[in-house]
Amino acid sequence: MVSRSLEKMILIAIGLSTAVIIGVPVLLYTIDKLGNASQLEMAEQFAERLHNLTENVDSGLANNTSILISVPEGVSITSNGAALTIAFEKLGMASQYWDQTYEHIIDLVPPTGSGTYSLLIRLIENEVYITFTPVTAS
């Protein structure tokens, strides 16, 4: 009788160990994927917002725009002529790009990394100036 309950306890221990050995890596993988999806979503929202603000100034709906904006990790911004490209690149994920071409030439002072920036977008003499200035904590 004692050996029978010991046998059951050993089987339960083996079953629980197997569940932990298989379950924990799967759980960690899932959490990592959800975190990556969240970062991609933040980058996409940032890109949409920057393109919308730039479009408003480029089309004449606003003379200039000045806001505080948070640049997500993994985001870089480049301009070439009248084209503005926002890229999201993270190791282990496919790169994403959001491109838009405007009526005016884009003159860009890009952010140097992730964090909070003062963003100024203005139209001066047929050029759209986009300037990111880091906000320092005081």
CORZIMO-V6263 format. One line per field, one symbol per residue. ss: DSSP state (A for helix, B for strand, O for the rest). A space follows every 10 residues. Layout:
# CORZIMO-V6263
ss: ???
This chain:
# CORZIMO-V6263
ss: OAAAAAAAAA AAAAAAAAAA AAAAAAAAAA AAAAAAAAAA AAAAAAAAAA AAAAAAAAOO OOOBBBBBBB BOOOBBBBBB OOBBBBBBOO OOOOOBBBBB BOOOBBBBBO OOOOBBBBBB BBBBOOBBBB BBBBOOOO
